Amino acid sequence: MPTLEEISHSPKDINNWFLSVSQQIAESRRVIEDLALEDPPTEPFRSKYAGRSMLKSALERAQTFDAFTDQEISRIRLAQATINYYIGQVSVEVEEPAEAIKAFTSALEILGLESVLKYNLSLRLHLHNVIATLWSGRGEHNKAYELLEKAKEMHAEYLHAKEPPPHSYDEIFMDEKFNDEERNTMFEKLYTNTLFYLAQVYGVRGDNRQAAAHCHITLQRQLEGDEFDPLDWSLNCATLSQYYITMNNYRSARHTLACASSVISNVEESSAGVSEYSDETYDSDKIKKTRADIERCWIKYCVNLLKDSVQESQDSDISEKPSKLSEMRKNFEEEEEKEKDEEGEKEEESKAVVPNSEDIDEEEEK
């Protein structure tokens, strides 16, 4: 493994440096993911601590590397940010959220120095997501909201620029690179997570309309991307129907419940090998529980629909009665006026046809 003193500043040597650091990171991840399974109960995080120390050593090497060209500087910055992300990830696993936020924030600050987003946009978006979830877990929902809204802006700007799909957030240390289609799939999956977290934050903030809207979009994107747990998806879809019920939007409620029922039915049929989920294995008790929860949502839908229908019918009857009484009263008054007019006309006619007694006497004297 070459040391810093052995590295000159040429493209070949910086590639060798990246190869060396990549090997160090790969070893640290092996310790964190594999050896951690053998840790004793008294020291559950022993291997994770060891792996994090190895990552910090790799970060030190990245921080002390003297890069000269703009391309070298960008690559080293991206390496520093990615290693900081790995350190933050381990800190989450060892239940040190404050250390995790510190590492993730350092990664964001480093990426903020770069203007070219092609290589770091995925990592920036992902960092906004993970930091937001940590702040939300600590009750700082406004901070989480700001980060997730910023992530939405980043995604919108990327779509507007019509740039090629950004590289995966840890692709810099991988031997085999992804193609554009794979990169686009992974990037859009990160954005789907952004919308999912936003739905939760909106719910906590009391904005149920926005929470439901973001939940709806999330479910739709998960279904289109064909990367989701059908049991969780169907239950979330059925749960969304309950919001639509409160808004008297029974059409959308019925639609989401129908989607949930369709997906859970496919899971139930998977054991017979006749559904798209036949290659997956699901816990039978969880399937039954999910089906029961969805059926309860259907019952609530039917009960509320009946209640609202009855109430609407009653309200309609009550609202119509005054109008009918007013109409009857108006007709009565018009008839009364008409009768008065007719009586007045008759009196005038009687006066003209039948003279009074004085007139008769005058005529006789004549």
Summary of the structure (lengths in Angstrom):
residues: 366
radius of gyration: 37.4
end to end distance: 151.3
largest distance: 153.8
contacts: 1053
relative contact order: 0.05
helix: 79%
strand: 0%
